[in-house]
Amino acid sequence: MAKSKPRKSAQHLIRLGKASLAVVLPPSLVRALGWKERQRVLVKRASHGLVVRDAITKKRK
């Protein structure tokens, strides 16, 4: 069986309320990063687009 090429995953922006937009990430990508639901992330503007990173936060007691 031949290996399939990794597919580029084009995503759409989704409106959440009047002023917010969201991007839906593929579940396989989220799992590979080890992210969980409702996890905080940082979004930073870069010259070529956006950078989304895990937000390092203090653990709650």
N, C-alpha and C positions, 0 to 999 in steps of 0.2 A: 504494500500500500504506500503510495507516494505521500510525502508530507505536504500539507497544505500551507500556502503562504499566509503569514499573519495579515489579517484584513485591517485596513485603516477604518476606524470607526468614526464616521461623521455624526456629530450630535447636533441637536436643535436646542435653541433657547426656549424656555417655557415661562410664561407669565405667572407670577405668584402674587396676587393682589394687584394694586394699582401701580406701585412703583418698584417692584422687585422682579428680577428674572432669575431663572435657575438653569443649570446645565445638568443633564442626567448622565452620569458616568456608567460605563459598562461594569456589571458586577464582577467580571473576571479581573478587571483592572483594580477595583477597590479591594478585592480579596488579596491580590498580589502585593498591594501596598500595606496590607494588614490594618486597614481602616475599618471603623465600626460605624453603625448608624448614629447620627447626631454628634459625630466627632467634630471638634473645632478645627478649621483649616485656615491658613492665611492665603489671601489672594493678592498678588503683587503684579503691578504692570511692568512689563519688560518691553524692550524695543521691538521685539518680534511678536509679541502677544501677551499672554498671561502666564504667571507661574503660580501653581497651587501647591502648597506645602502643608505638612502636618503642623499644627500650632502647638508648640510646647507650652503646656500650662501647668500650674501647680496642682497637685493632687488634693482633693477635698478630704477632710477628715470625717 
